[in-house]
Amino acid sequence: VRRVGRGGGAAGGADRGGGVASAASVDTGAEAAAGAAREVYKGVPAPKRLRVGGDVTEFVKKELPKKLIVLEGDDEATRERKRKQAKAFKGKQRMAEMDAEQNAKKSSWASFQSKVAGKKRTGFVSKKIGVKAKSMFSVGDGGRVGVVGSGSGMTAEKGERKRHEFDK
């Protein structure tokens, strides 16, 4: 199906000069819609990851079955079939191992979250749990923003001032 657009004539723009386009180079509406529908990119689905077991957290490696071991007396078709089955078996083993490892990580994280979920944390981690920390940017009732030392009164004297005397 050909499309007529800017200078999209049959001869690579030969009918630009106000000439009439040939009937073969013009698409009808139905053909254009059908062509547009065919040109839509559908994409490729993501590869399916083979899930072997349920929520297994321990992996037990199995040996290759004896029936899948290639023998000297096997013909070429049998050798190829055994190789493919052995490869599939090893792939399932690898996926089972990955699933078990992932489930172990998932269960350890879930157990950690269940322990921590009951505690309510506020402020920094080093602060006490449940004590609301006062903001370091807050200004007191009588203070003004941007004025150093505002809001706090004068320093009170701690007692009578006296001269320190050194021991001789």
Salt bridges, closest charged atoms under 4 A:
ASP27 OD2 - ARG3 NH1 3.57
GLU39 OE2 - ARG3 NH2 3.24
ASP74 OD2 - LYS82 NZ 2.85
GLU80 OE1 - ARG83 NH1 3.20
ASP99 OD1 - ARG49 NH1 3.07
ASP99 OD1 - ARG51 NH1 2.99
GLU101 OE2 - LYS105 NZ 3.79
